[in-house]
Amino acid sequence: MNRADERMEELESARVRESNKRMDASGGAGTGNHADESAGDAGNGFRSMTKHVRSRLIAHFGLRLVLAGVALVLCTIAIFIWMSGKVLEIEMNRDFSKAGVSKLGQSMRWADGSFYFDEQMLERVRNENGWIQVLDEEGNVVHSLYAPPELPGAYSIGEIVSYWQHPYNFPFPYDLYLWVNEIDGRRFTLLYGIEPEAKRVLRLLGEIDASDARQIVLSDELADAIRQSGLQVQLLDAAGREVRSFNRFDARLPHAYTLSELALRSVYSERYQARVVFEYQPDTGMTWVVTAPYAEAGTEAGIWNTELGVLLTALLVLLAASVALFSGLSVWYANRFGTPVLHIIHWLQHLADGKLSEPLNRRGRSPSRTAGGKLRCRFRLFSNVIASLTHLTRTLRQNEEMRRQLEHTREEWITGVSHDLKTPLTSIKGYAHMLEAPDYSWSDDEVREFAAIVPVRRMDKKA
């Protein structure tokens, strides 16, 4: 036996041993049983890997969606807080007395034996010609700011409630707004009072005899106050028809009022963007109507400076935030999960093309692993798939190496066999030519001698 035959037998033995290891053969077990067990193990491993990958995908996608939902809820809360503040600002610009007293009361604090308020709120109080008094539980005034000298230093319980519930009762001409605050275990009542310019003008108009509308003449002081404050004054007869007007510039004001029209304008001032106060004179049957447009404190007309505008702005911002959030989440998902999937597909195509290695990036490095050999963050979700592909690539590479070795050994064996057969065939061919040569006549003994030489040489060669 030559060296090539020995090499063939060694490779065949190695192949058999490798096959036996993979089948995990035990003594006495049949080949069919080993194949079934191997197929079952492979199926169990695949199902386990699939379940693991599915669980990790559900966890990752679910967590990201929960975080996106939390971010959207926080964004909604922030927009709602902004919207509340904006609506309060609009209300304060329209009528500081109603909307500002709560903010003024919330800013009230006690320090160093005195009460303090937010400076910006106090500035608004001065601009509105308002005043502040702080009352204790007995009705005594313990602190005051910008209060007129005619105001009392103490109020009875019924007195302050009467002024608060009936703001148009003269001779107390102020609108009152209350806010109760508890400081150091004691309750204090913040009293904010203001005589609106429209109400002051209405009080002065009520002193004029309106029995003959054509004879009404306003004093210069009253006419200037009406013009400077941007007020519109109308005098209505008993049927609600306008019989006289002063500083009338808004064409939307009706020339005749119905009962419902006057009631709606006085109660729902926001709808008409104007405050309306009126006073009826029983002796003449006339009614003075004073309209104060909402154009104060820097407020500009337009839908965006109304509650509807604030609501539309909030909805647009929420929609834009939602689109931006889910667009960013989509890009993040595409980069986070799409890149590993594309790499896995590229890897499989690589194997299908006979390239038994993981595809490398442009820098010649593995996209799935760091320089230290650890999986990158975006590939950890598919760690089982990457591990299976790595094992598959290694197995295919080993099989390919074994196939090349087997092919090389087969070629060596064929070369050796060809060489072993060439020498005896040459001898046989030579003796055959000698026997058929016409120039010679061989005896029977010589022919038998030639026939005996050929097997001997073949045996010698084989040995």
C-alpha positions as CSV (number, residue, x, y, z in Angstrom):
1,M,0.0,0.0,0.0
2,N,1.5,3.4,-1.0
3,R,1.4,6.8,0.8
4,A,-1.7,8.0,-1.1
5,D,-3.8,5.0,0.0
6,E,-2.8,5.5,3.6
7,R,-3.8,9.2,3.4
8,M,-7.2,8.3,2.0
9,E,-7.8,5.9,4.8
10,E,-6.8,8.5,7.4
11,L,-9.2,11.1,5.9
12,E,-12.0,8.6,5.7
13,S,-11.5,7.6,9.3
14,A,-11.5,11.3,10.4
15,R,-14.7,11.9,8.5
16,V,-16.4,8.9,10.1
17,R,-15.3,10.1,13.6
18,E,-16.6,13.6,13.0
19,S,-19.9,12.2,11.8
20,N,-20.2,10.0,14.9
21,K,-19.6,13.0,17.1
22,R,-22.3,15.0,15.5
23,M,-24.8,12.1,15.8
24,D,-23.8,11.4,19.5
25,A,-24.0,7.7,18.9
26,S,-24.4,5.4,21.9
27,G,-23.7,1.7,21.9
28,G,-26.4,-0.5,20.3
29,A,-28.5,2.5,18.9
30,G,-29.6,2.4,15.3
31,T,-28.7,4.9,12.6
32,G,-32.3,6.0,12.2
33,N,-32.7,6.8,15.9
34,H,-29.6,9.0,15.9
35,A,-30.9,10.9,12.9
36,D,-34.3,11.4,14.6
37,E,-32.6,12.6,17.8
38,S,-30.4,15.1,15.9
39,A,-33.4,16.4,13.9
40,G,-35.3,16.8,17.2
41,D,-32.5,18.7,18.9
42,A,-32.1,21.0,15.9
43,G,-35.9,21.7,15.9
44,N,-35.9,22.4,19.6
45,G,-32.9,24.8,19.3
46,F,-34.6,26.7,16.5
47,R,-37.9,27.0,18.4
48,S,-36.0,28.2,21.5
49,M,-34.0,30.8,19.4
50,T,-37.2,32.0,17.7
51,K,-39.0,32.4,21.0
52,H,-36.1,34.3,22.5
53,V,-35.8,36.7,19.6
54,R,-39.6,37.2,19.6
55,S,-39.6,38.0,23.3
56,R,-36.8,40.5,23.0
57,L,-38.4,42.2,20.0
58,I,-41.7,42.5,22.0
59,A,-39.8,43.9,25.0
60,H,-37.8,46.4,22.9
61,F,-40.7,47.6,20.8
62,G,-43.1,47.7,23.8
63,L,-40.7,49.7,25.9
64,R,-40.0,52.2,23.2
65,L,-43.7,52.7,22.5
66,V,-44.3,53.2,26.3
67,L,-41.6,55.8,26.4
68,A,-43.0,57.5,23.3
69,G,-46.4,57.5,25.0
70,V,-45.0,59.0,28.2
71,A,-43.2,61.7,26.2
72,L,-46.4,62.5,24.4
73,V,-48.3,62.7,27.7
74,L,-45.7,65.0,29.1
75,C,-45.8,67.2,26.0
76,T,-49.6,67.3,26.3
77,I,-49.3,68.4,30.0
78,A,-46.8,71.1,29.1
79,I,-49.1,72.4,26.3
80,F,-52.1,72.3,28.7
81,I,-50.1,74.3,31.3
82,W,-49.0,76.8,28.6
83,M,-52.6,77.0,27.3
84,S,-54.0,77.7,30.8
85,G,-51.4,80.4,31.4
86,K,-52.2,82.0,28.0
87,V,-55.9,81.9,28.6
88,L,-55.4,83.5,32.0
89,E,-53.2,86.2,30.4
90,I,-56.0,86.9,27.8
91,E,-58.5,87.1,30.6
92,M,-56.3,89.5,32.6
93,N,-55.9,91.7,29.5
94,R,-59.6,91.8,29.1
95,D,-60.5,92.3,32.7
96,F,-57.8,92.2,35.3
97,S,-60.3,92.4,38.1
98,K,-61.8,89.0,37.4
99,A,-58.7,87.0,36.3
100,G,-55.9,88.8,38.1
101,V,-57.2,88.6,41.6
102,S,-56.5,84.9,41.9
103,K,-52.9,85.4,40.7
104,L,-52.6,88.4,43.0
105,G,-53.8,86.3,45.9
106,Q,-51.5,83.4,45.1
107,S,-48.5,85.8,45.1
108,M,-49.3,87.2,48.6
109,R,-46.8,86.3,51.3
110,W,-46.0,87.3,54.8
111,A,-42.4,88.3,55.8
112,D,-40.9,90.7,58.3
113,G,-44.2,91.7,59.7
114,S,-45.8,92.8,56.5
115,F,-47.5,91.4,53.4
116,Y,-45.7,91.3,50.0
117,F,-47.0,90.8,46.5
118,D,-45.6,90.2,43.1
119,E,-44.2,93.4,41.7
120,Q,-45.6,92.8,38.2
121,M,-49.0,92.2,39.6
122,L,-48.8,95.4,41.7
123,E,-47.9,97.3,38.5
124,R,-51.0,96.0,36.9
125,V,-53.0,97.1,39.9
126,R,-51.6,100.6,39.6
127,N,-52.3,100.7,35.9
128,E,-55.9,99.6,36.5
129,N,-56.4,102.4,39.2
130,G,-57.2,99.6,41.6
131,W,-56.5,99.2,45.3
132,I,-55.7,96.4,47.8
133,Q,-56.8,95.8,51.4
134,V,-56.0,92.7,53.5
135,L,-58.5,91.9,56.2
136,D,-58.2,89.6,59.2
137,E,-61.0,87.3,60.3
138,E,-62.7,90.1,62.3
139,G,-62.8,92.4,59.3
140,N,-60.0,94.7,60.3
141,V,-57.8,96.1,57.7
142,V,-54.2,94.9,58.5
143,H,-52.6,96.0,55.2
144,S,-53.5,98.3,52.3
145,L,-52.0,99.5,49.1
146,Y,-53.2,102.4,46.9
147,A,-56.5,102.6,48.9
148,P,-58.5,105.8,48.6
149,P,-58.8,107.8,51.9
150,E,-62.6,107.4,52.1
151,L,-62.3,103.6,52.5
152,P,-63.1,102.3,56.0
153,G,-60.4,100.8,58.2
154,A,-62.7,98.0,59.3
155,Y,-65.7,96.2,57.8
156,S,-68.6,94.4,59.4
157,I,-69.4,91.0,58.1
158,G,-72.6,92.0,56.4
159,E,-71.1,95.2,55.1
160,I,-68.3,93.6,53.1
161,V,-70.6,90.9,51.8
162,S,-73.2,93.5,50.7
163,Y,-70.6,95.5,48.8
164,W,-69.2,92.3,47.2
165,Q,-72.6,90.8,46.1
166,H,-74.1,94.2,45.0
167,P,-71.3,96.0,43.3
168,Y,-73.5,98.6,41.7
169,N,-74.9,100.0,44.9
170,F,-74.0,103.6,45.5
171,P,-72.4,105.4,47.3
172,F,-69.8,102.6,47.3
173,P,-68.7,102.8,43.6
174,Y,-66.1,100.0,43.5
175,D,-66.2,96.5,42.1
176,L,-64.9,94.1,44.8
177,Y,-63.1,90.8,44.3
178,L,-62.1,88.5,47.2
179,W,-59.4,85.9,47.7
180,V,-59.0,84.0,50.9
181,N,-55.5,82.9,51.9
182,E,-54.2,80.9,54.9
183,I,-50.8,82.1,56.2
184,D,-49.3,80.6,59.4
185,G,-52.5,79.1,60.5
186,R,-54.5,82.3,60.1
187,R,-57.0,83.2,57.4
188,F,-56.7,86.5,55.6
189,T,-59.0,88.0,53.0
190,L,-57.5,89.9,50.1
191,L,-59.9,92.6,49.0
192,Y,-59.2,94.0,45.5
193,G,-61.3,97.0,44.5
194,I,-61.6,99.0,41.4
195,E,-63.9,101.5,39.9
196,P,-63.8,100.8,36.1
197,E,-63.7,103.8,33.9
198,A,-66.8,102.7,32.2
199,K,-68.6,102.4,35.6
200,R,-67.3,105.9,36.7
201,V,-68.5,107.4,33.4
202,L,-71.8,105.6,33.9
203,R,-72.1,107.1,37.4
204,L,-71.5,110.6,36.0
205,L,-74.0,110.1,33.2
206,G,-76.6,109.0,35.7
207,E,-76.4,112.5,37.2
208,I,-77.5,114.1,33.9
209,D,-81.2,114.8,33.2
210,A,-82.0,112.6,30.2
211,S,-85.7,113.5,29.8
212,D,-84.9,115.5,26.6
213,A,-82.1,113.6,24.7
214,R,-81.6,116.5,22.3
215,Q,-80.7,118.9,25.1
216,I,-78.1,116.7,26.7
217,V,-74.7,118.4,26.8
218,L,-71.6,116.6,28.3
219,S,-69.1,118.5,30.3
220,D,-65.6,118.8,28.8
221,E,-64.1,116.6,31.5
222,L,-66.7,113.9,30.9
223,A,-66.3,114.1,27.1
224,D,-62.5,113.9,27.4
225,A,-62.7,110.9,29.7
226,I,-65.0,109.1,27.2
227,R,-62.7,109.8,24.3
228,Q,-59.5,108.9,26.1
229,S,-60.9,105.7,27.4
230,G,-62.2,104.6,24.1
231,L,-65.7,104.3,25.5
232,Q,-68.9,104.4,23.4
233,V,-72.0,105.9,25.0
234,Q,-75.6,105.3,23.9
235,L,-78.9,106.6,25.3
236,L,-81.9,104.2,24.7
237,D,-85.5,105.0,25.0
238,A,-88.1,102.7,26.6
239,A,-88.3,100.6,23.4
240,G,-84.6,100.1,23.2
241,R,-84.0,102.5,20.3
242,E,-80.9,104.7,20.3
243,V,-81.9,108.4,20.7
244,R,-78.4,109.8,21.4
245,S,-74.8,108.6,21.2
246,F,-71.4,109.9,22.1
247,N,-68.1,108.8,20.6
248,R,-69.8,106.1,18.6
249,F,-67.2,104.6,16.2
250,D,-68.0,100.8,16.0
251,A,-70.5,100.2,13.2
252,R,-71.3,96.8,14.8
253,L,-73.1,98.4,17.7
254,P,-76.8,98.0,17.2
255,H,-79.0,101.1,16.8
256,A,-81.8,99.3,18.6
257,Y,-81.6,96.7,21.4
258,T,-83.9,93.9,22.2
259,L,-84.1,92.5,25.7
260,S,-82.0,89.4,24.8
261,E,-79.4,91.5,22.9
262,L,-78.7,93.8,25.9
263,A,-78.7,90.8,28.3
264,L,-76.3,88.8,26.2
265,R,-73.9,91.7,25.6
266,S,-73.8,92.5,29.3
267,V,-73.2,88.9,30.4
268,Y,-71.2,87.3,27.6
269,S,-68.8,90.1,26.9
270,E,-66.1,87.8,25.5
271,R,-68.4,86.9,22.6
272,Y,-68.6,90.6,21.6
273,Q,-65.1,91.5,22.6
274,A,-66.4,94.4,24.7
275,R,-67.7,95.1,28.2
276,V,-71.1,96.6,28.5
277,V,-72.5,98.4,31.6
278,F,-75.9,100.1,31.7
279,E,-78.1,102.1,34.1
280,Y,-81.9,102.4,33.8
281,Q,-83.5,105.7,35.0
282,P,-87.0,104.9,36.2
283,D,-88.2,108.6,36.2
284,T,-87.5,109.1,32.5
285,G,-87.6,105.5,31.2
286,M,-84.2,106.0,29.5
287,T,-81.2,103.7,29.7
288,W,-77.6,104.7,29.5
289,V,-75.4,102.1,27.9
290,V,-71.5,102.3,28.0
291,T,-69.5,99.9,25.9
292,A,-65.7,99.4,26.5
293,P,-64.0,97.5,23.7
294,Y,-61.4,94.9,24.6
295,A,-58.4,96.8,23.4
296,E,-56.4,97.3,26.6
297,A,-53.1,96.2,28.1
298,G,-51.5,95.8,24.6
299,T,-54.1,93.2,23.4
300,E,-54.3,93.2,19.7
301,A,-57.4,92.1,17.8
302,G,-57.2,88.8,16.0
303,I,-58.2,85.2,16.4
304,W,-54.8,84.2,17.8
305,N,-55.3,86.5,20.8
306,T,-58.5,84.7,21.8
307,E,-59.3,81.4,23.5
308,L,-60.1,79.8,20.2
309,G,-56.7,81.0,18.9
310,V,-54.9,79.5,21.9
311,L,-56.8,76.2,21.5
312,L,-55.9,76.1,17.8
313,T,-52.2,76.9,18.6
314,A,-52.1,74.2,21.2
315,L,-53.6,71.6,18.8
316,L,-51.2,72.5,16.1
317,V,-48.2,72.3,18.5
318,L,-49.5,69.0,19.8
319,L,-49.9,67.7,16.2
320,A,-46.4,68.9,15.2
321,A,-44.9,67.4,18.4
322,S,-46.6,64.0,17.7
323,V,-45.5,64.0,14.1
324,A,-41.9,64.9,15.1
325,L,-41.9,62.3,17.9
326,F,-43.2,59.4,15.7
327,S,-41.0,60.5,12.7
328,G,-38.0,60.5,15.0
329,L,-39.1,57.1,16.4
330,S,-39.5,55.7,12.9
331,V,-36.0,56.9,11.9
332,W,-34.6,55.5,15.1
333,Y,-36.3,52.1,14.6
334,A,-35.1,52.0,11.0
335,N,-31.5,52.6,12.1
336,R,-31.7,50.5,15.3
337,F,-33.4,47.4,13.8
338,G,-33.0,47.9,10.0
339,T,-29.2,48.0,10.0
340,P,-28.8,44.5,11.7
341,V,-31.5,43.0,9.5
342,L,-29.8,44.3,6.4
343,H,-26.5,43.0,7.6
344,I,-27.9,39.6,8.2
345,I,-29.4,39.5,4.7
346,H,-26.1,40.6,3.3
347,W,-24.3,37.9,5.3
348,L,-26.7,35.2,3.9
349,Q,-26.1,36.4,0.4
350,H,-22.4,36.3,1.0
351,L,-22.7,32.7,2.0
352,A,-24.9,31.9,-1.0
353,D,-22.2,33.4,-3.2
354,G,-19.6,31.0,-1.7
355,K,-17.9,33.7,0.4
356,L,-17.6,31.8,3.7
357,S,-17.0,34.8,6.0
358,E,-18.9,37.7,7.5
359,P,-19.2,40.8,5.2
360,L,-17.0,43.7,6.3
361,N,-17.7,47.4,6.1
362,R,-15.7,49.9,4.1
363,R,-13.0,50.1,6.7
364,G,-12.5,46.4,6.6
365,R,-14.1,45.8,10.0
366,S,-17.0,43.7,11.2
367,P,-20.2,45.8,11.4
368,S,-21.6,43.6,14.2
369,R,-18.7,43.5,16.6
370,T,-16.3,46.0,18.2
371,A,-12.6,45.9,18.0
372,G,-12.6,43.8,21.2
373,G,-14.9,41.2,19.6
374,K,-18.1,42.2,21.6
375,L,-21.5,42.6,19.8
376,R,-22.4,46.2,19.2
377,C,-25.5,47.6,20.9
378,R,-27.8,47.6,17.9
379,F,-26.9,43.9,17.2
380,R,-27.5,42.6,20.7
381,L,-31.2,42.1,20.1
382,F,-30.2,39.6,17.3
383,S,-27.4,37.9,19.3
384,N,-28.9,34.5,18.8
385,V,-29.2,35.0,15.0
386,I,-25.6,36.4,14.8
387,A,-24.3,33.4,16.8
388,S,-26.1,31.0,14.5
389,L,-24.7,32.7,11.4
390,T,-21.3,32.7,12.9
391,H,-21.5,28.9,13.7
392,L,-22.9,28.2,10.2
393,T,-20.1,30.2,8.6
394,R,-17.5,28.3,10.6
395,T,-19.1,24.9,9.8
396,L,-19.2,25.7,6.1
397,R,-15.6,26.8,6.1
398,Q,-14.5,23.6,7.9
399,N,-16.5,21.5,5.4
400,E,-15.0,23.4,2.5
401,E,-11.5,22.9,3.9
402,M,-12.2,19.2,4.4
403,R,-13.5,18.9,0.8
404,R,-10.4,20.6,-0.6
405,Q,-8.2,18.2,1.4
406,L,-10.2,15.2,0.2
407,E,-10.0,16.4,-3.4
408,H,-6.2,16.9,-3.1
409,T,-5.8,13.4,-1.6
410,R,-8.0,11.9,-4.3
411,E,-5.8,13.5,-7.0
412,E,-2.7,12.1,-5.3
413,W,-4.2,8.7,-5.1
414,I,-5.2,8.7,-8.8
415,T,-1.6,9.9,-9.7
416,G,-0.1,7.0,-7.6
417,V,-2.4,4.4,-9.1
418,S,-1.6,5.6,-12.6
419,H,2.1,5.4,-11.9
420,D,1.7,1.9,-10.4
421,L,-0.1,0.6,-13.5
422,K,2.2,2.2,-16.0
423,T,5.3,0.0,-15.4
424,P,3.7,-3.5,-15.7
425,L,1.7,-2.4,-18.7
426,T,4.8,-1.2,-20.4
427,S,6.5,-4.6,-19.9
428,I,3.4,-6.5,-21.2
429,K,3.3,-4.2,-24.2
430,G,7.0,-4.8,-24.9
431,Y,6.7,-8.6,-24.7
432,A,3.6,-8.5,-26.8
433,H,5.5,-6.6,-29.6
434,M,8.3,-9.1,-29.4
435,L,5.9,-12.1,-29.7
436,E,4.2,-10.6,-32.8
437,A,7.4,-9.5,-34.5
438,P,7.6,-11.3,-37.9
439,D,11.4,-11.3,-37.9
440,Y,11.6,-13.9,-35.1
441,S,10.1,-17.3,-34.7
442,W,9.7,-18.0,-31.0
443,S,9.7,-21.6,-29.6
444,D,7.1,-22.8,-27.2
445,D,9.6,-22.7,-24.3
446,E,10.5,-19.1,-25.0
447,V,6.8,-18.1,-25.2
448,R,6.1,-19.8,-21.8
449,E,9.2,-18.0,-20.4
450,F,7.8,-14.6,-21.5
451,A,4.4,-15.5,-20.0
452,A,6.0,-16.4,-16.7
453,I,8.1,-13.1,-16.5
454,V,5.0,-10.8,-16.8
455,P,3.1,-12.0,-13.7
456,V,6.4,-12.0,-11.7
457,R,7.1,-8.4,-12.5
458,R,3.5,-7.4,-11.8
459,M,3.7,-9.1,-8.4
460,D,7.0,-7.4,-7.7
461,K,5.6,-4.1,-8.5
462,K,2.6,-4.6,-6.4
463,A,4.8,-5.7,-3.5
